Amino acid sequence: MATSSIFSNIHIKGEASCRSFLDAVESSEKTMPDRTRIPIKIKELKTKEDIKDAFKTK
């Protein structure tokens, strides 16, 4: 699968180009297979102590 295209800058000029681009994005989204979502548990690091604890070697 080619991934280099995600690093390209896109310059859209005009309403027709904008509609064409959005149609292509929506079309590609519809053709993608359903992806399984796996919930992950996160903890927000709010204090300096939280950050120190997160990077502490065990």
MARMAR-793277 format. One record per residue: x, z, y of N, C-alpha, C, O in turn; residue in one letter; residue number from 1. Coordinates in steps of 0.2 Angstrom, whole numbers. Atoms other than C-alpha are relative to their C-alpha. Layout:
BEGIN
<atom <X; Z; Y>; <X; Z; Y>; <X; Z; Y>; <X; Z; Y>; "A"; NUM>
...
***
This chain:
BEGIN
<atom <4; 0; -6>; <0; 0; 0>; <4; 0; 6>; <9; 4; 7>; "M"; 1>
<atom <-4; 1; -6>; <7; -5; 17>; <-2; 6; 5>; <-8; 7; 6>; "A"; 2>
<atom <2; -6; -5>; <8; 10; 29>; <4; -1; 7>; <2; 2; 11>; "T"; 3>
<atom <-3; 2; -7>; <19; 2; 43>; <-5; -1; 5>; <-3; 0; 11>; "S"; 4>
<atom <5; 2; -6>; <4; -4; 52>; <-3; 6; 3>; <-5; 6; 9>; "S"; 5>
<atom <2; -6; -4>; <-1; 14; 56>; <4; 2; 6>; <2; 6; 10>; "I"; 6>
<atom <-5; -2; -5>; <14; 15; 67>; <0; -5; 6>; <4; -5; 11>; "F"; 7>
<atom <0; 5; -5>; <9; 0; 78>; <-5; 2; 6>; <-10; 6; 5>; "S"; 8>
<atom <4; -1; -6>; <2; 1; 96>; <-6; -5; 0>; <-4; -11; -1>; "N"; 9>
<atom <5; 5; -1>; <-15; -7; 98>; <-2; -1; 7>; <-4; 4; 10>; "I"; 10>
<atom <2; 1; -7>; <-19; -15; 114>; <-7; -4; 0>; <-6; -10; -2>; "H"; 11>
<atom <7; 4; 0>; <-38; -20; 116>; <-2; -2; 7>; <-2; 3; 11>; "I"; 12>
<atom <2; 2; -6>; <-43; -30; 130>; <-7; -4; -1>; <-7; -9; -4>; "K"; 13>
<atom <6; 3; 0>; <-61; -35; 133>; <-5; 3; -5>; <-3; 6; -10>; "G"; 14>
<atom <6; -3; 4>; <-78; -30; 125>; <0; -3; -7>; <-1; 1; -12>; "E"; 15>
<atom <0; 4; 7>; <-77; -43; 111>; <5; 3; -4>; <4; 4; -10>; "A"; 16>
<atom <-6; -2; 4>; <-60; -37; 105>; <-2; 7; -2>; <0; 9; -8>; "S"; 17>
<atom <1; -7; 1>; <-66; -19; 106>; <-5; 1; -6>; <-5; 4; -11>; "C"; 18>
<atom <5; 1; 5>; <-82; -23; 96>; <3; -2; -7>; <1; 1; -12>; "R"; 19>
<atom <-3; 3; 6>; <-72; -33; 83>; <4; 6; -3>; <4; 7; -10>; "S"; 20>
<atom <-5; -6; 2>; <-59; -18; 81>; <-5; 5; -3>; <-3; 7; -9>; "F"; 21>
<atom <4; -6; 2>; <-73; -5; 79>; <-4; -2; -7>; <-4; 2; -11>; "L"; 22>
<atom <3; 2; 6>; <-82; -16; 66>; <4; 0; -6>; <3; 2; -11>; "D"; 23>
<atom <-5; 0; 5>; <-66; -18; 56>; <1; 7; -3>; <2; 8; -9>; "A"; 24>
<atom <-1; -7; 2>; <-63; 1; 56>; <-6; 2; -4>; <-5; 6; -9>; "V"; 25>
<atom <6; -3; 3>; <-81; 5; 51>; <-1; -4; -7>; <-3; 0; -12>; "E"; 26>
<atom <0; 4; 7>; <-80; -9; 37>; <5; 3; -5>; <3; 4; -11>; "S"; 27>
<atom <-5; -2; 5>; <-64; -2; 30>; <-2; 7; -2>; <-1; 9; -8>; "S"; 28>
<atom <3; -7; 2>; <-72; 16; 30>; <-5; 0; -5>; <-5; 4; -10>; "E"; 29>
<atom <6; 1; 5>; <-87; 10; 20>; <3; -2; -6>; <0; 0; -12>; "K"; 30>
<atom <-3; 2; 6>; <-76; 2; 7>; <5; 4; -3>; <7; 3; -9>; "T"; 31>
<atom <-5; -4; 3>; <-65; 16; 4>; <-4; 4; -5>; <-9; 6; -5>; "M"; 32>
<atom <3; -4; 5>; <-68; 26; -12>; <-1; 7; 2>; <2; 9; 7>; "P"; 33>
<atom <1; -7; -2>; <-75; 43; -10>; <6; 4; -2>; <9; 4; -8>; "D"; 34>
<atom <-6; -4; 1>; <-61; 56; -9>; <-3; 7; -1>; <-7; 9; 2>; "R"; 35>
<atom <2; -7; 2>; <-62; 73; -17>; <3; 4; 5>; <9; 4; 7>; "T"; 36>
<atom <-2; -4; -5>; <-60; 86; -4>; <2; 7; -3>; <-3; 10; -6>; "R"; 37>
<atom <-2; -7; 3>; <-50; 102; -9>; <0; 5; 6>; <5; 4; 10>; "I"; 38>
<atom <-1; -5; -6>; <-53; 117; 3>; <6; 4; -1>; <9; 6; -6>; "P"; 39>
<atom <-7; -4; 0>; <-37; 126; 8>; <-1; 6; 4>; <-5; 6; 9>; "I"; 40>
<atom <1; -6; -4>; <-36; 143; 14>; <6; 1; 5>; <12; 0; 3>; "K"; 41>
<atom <-6; 0; -5>; <-26; 145; 31>; <-1; 7; 3>; <-6; 10; 3>; "I"; 42>
<atom <-1; -6; -4>; <-21; 160; 41>; <3; -2; 7>; <8; -4; 7>; "K"; 43>
<atom <-2; 1; -7>; <-20; 158; 60>; <5; 6; 2>; <4; 11; 1>; "E"; 44>
<atom <-5; -5; -2>; <-4; 166; 66>; <0; 1; 8>; <1; -3; 12>; "L"; 45>
<atom <2; -2; -7>; <-9; 175; 82>; <6; 4; 4>; <6; 4; 10>; "K"; 46>
<atom <-5; -5; -4>; <5; 188; 86>; <7; -2; -3>; <8; -5; -8>; "T"; 47>
<atom <-7; 1; 2>; <24; 188; 85>; <1; 3; -7>; <5; 0; -11>; "K"; 48>
<atom <-1; -3; 7>; <23; 200; 70>; <-3; -5; -6>; <0; -5; -11>; "E"; 49>
<atom <2; 5; 5>; <12; 187; 61>; <5; -5; -2>; <6; -7; -8>; "D"; 50>
<atom <-5; 5; 0>; <25; 174; 64>; <6; 2; -4>; <8; -1; -9>; "I"; 51>
<atom <-6; -3; 4>; <39; 185; 58>; <-2; 1; -7>; <2; -1; -12>; "K"; 52>
<atom <2; -1; 7>; <30; 190; 42>; <-1; -7; -4>; <1; -7; -10>; "D"; 53>
<atom <1; 6; 4>; <26; 172; 38>; <6; -3; -2>; <7; -7; -7>; "A"; 54>
<atom <-6; 3; 1>; <44; 167; 39>; <5; 4; -3>; <11; 3; -5>; "F"; 55>
<atom <-4; -5; 3>; <51; 182; 31>; <1; -2; -7>; <-3; -4; -11>; "K"; 56>
<atom <-1; 1; 6>; <60; 179; 15>; <-2; 6; -5>; <-1; 11; -3>; "T"; 57>
<atom <3; -5; 4>; <53; 188; 0>; <5; 1; -6>; <4; 5; -10>; "K"; 58>
***
